[in-house]
Amino acid sequence: MERLKQEKEIENKENFSTKIELHFFRHDDKKSPEGKADQEIQISEEGRKHAASFTEDDSIKQSVAFGSPRVRTKETAALHMAGRRFTEEELEKSYTLDKLIEKIGPNKIATDERLDFILGINEKFTEEVQKSFDQGTFLKFLVEESDDLAKEIKDENVSSYSRVAARIAEIVNKYLIIASRFEELVKEHADKYSRIMKRFMGTHQTTSECFLAKVIEKTDGIEARNNFVKALNNQGFNSSEGFECDIVTDKEGKTTLHIKFEKPKTEEKEGFVFNRDINPAVIDEIVNDFKNKKHNP
């Protein structure tokens, strides 16, 4: 009760009624395969410590971590959410995912297949992906060429730009729909719930980037999208790098979607900042982009 009281004191200083925070990020540094199947590869000791450094809150009462079916994404998401619960000595240990769940608590780590990256079985698409990855142009290839290639090979199941972006857009749309019910729940049970819900989404390189690239393309145009891709070295996010989506309901009941990403400028490279409210209709457009390509090959 004391922790909930402290949370409410902090929230009351902010001018909103309720908020859903969605944190999307790439998994952290992974171990070598050592004969394991890709889905079972964990993050390394360095990756555990780095992922845990992103934790902002002690309480995870209204938080859930999601990952793809691959262990490393769920481990990263769990540590972004609850890293403060682990001592440095504990982070040096190689936990199994079951042990991580045991430490954090039940129902706090879940799987969402839309966070995965599935190449499909088409050899031509797989070859082009592998070539672009080896050349350091993985994201650039997906954004600029993969939709046309998917159309050429008549395969809607490969992880093309529009398909990957649409899957992440579906997740965002889910929480846009949930926002009104969350608002009602908090008002009805203010003694039990704080005003902020948090979700931590562990993904793979280029997965959430495709969604953000689509958002930038639709709001600021192709040139801005290409500048975003360039700022990511044409390849994608680094370990644990990502962006935030805030779904905010104000005291008049109006819901706003805000997306924030920042890549700091360095001496060698231009940075990139995207920090603005987004019309929720843009999310529907991203979903429909793929549906239209799917039905009009």
Buried (B, 14 or more C-beta within 10 A) or exposed (E): EEEBEEBBEEBEEEEBBBBBBBBBBBBBBBBEEEEEEEEBBBBBBEBBBBBBBBBEBEBBBBBBBBBBBBBBBBBBBBBBBBBBBBEEEEBEEEBEBEEBBEBBEEEBBEBBEBBBBBEBEBEEBEEBBEEBBEEEBBBBBBBBBBBEBBBEBEBBBBBBBBBBBBBBBBBBBEBBEBBEEBBEBBEEEEEEBBBBBBBBBBBBBBBBBBBBBBBBBBBBEEEBBBBBBBBBBBBBBBBBBBBBBBBBBBEEEEBBBBBEBEBEEEEEEEEBEBEEEBEBEBBEBBBBBBEEBBEEE
